[in-house]
C-alpha cells in the first residue's frame, strides 16, 4: 500500500495489521476530534497511570493511529525507544504498532505472550522493551471509528480474565469520554455558553 511504501523498512519485519476499509474516513475522523489536543496530555497521562496501577503492569499507553504512525497521547511514565513528533510526543511507524491490530479488528486484543504469538515475535517495540504481555482496548468514536487504543504492557507473560478485560474496556471508554468532553467544552467556549459542572468533570471513577 501507499502507506507501507512511505514507512521505513525495519531490520526484521513485524506482522502488519490489515488496513480497515474505511481507513481514510477513520483518519479524517481522528483529525476532526480532540484526540491530538496537547492540552489533554496531563488528563490522559492520569488515566494511563490508573490503568498501570489497576493491572500492576510496567506501562500503560494511550495511542492514536493516523495514516502513517502511532502517536502516544498519554502514558503512565516516560517512554524510550520511540521517535518524537514536533510536540515531543512519542511516535512509532504504524506498521510496527501493536495497537494498529486493535484498530484493524475493532476489538480488544490480548497477547498473553509475544514470544509465543507469531504476529509479534519480531515486533521491534516488544524486543526493545523486553515485553511479553500486551492487552489493548479500542478507542471508538461516537460515529464508530476506532481511532486508537488504550493498552497495557508488561515484561511478564500473563492473561486477562473477563472482569479484567471489561475493566480495560471501561478505562478505554473513559479516555473517549474525557476527549469528547474536552471537545464539547471547547465548542461551548467558542459559542459563549457556560460550562456545566458535569462537562467540567474529567473522567469517571473506575469501579472497584
Order of alpha helices (4+ residues) and beta strands (2+ residues): alpha-alpha-alpha-beta-beta-beta-beta-alpha-beta-alpha-beta-beta-alpha-alpha
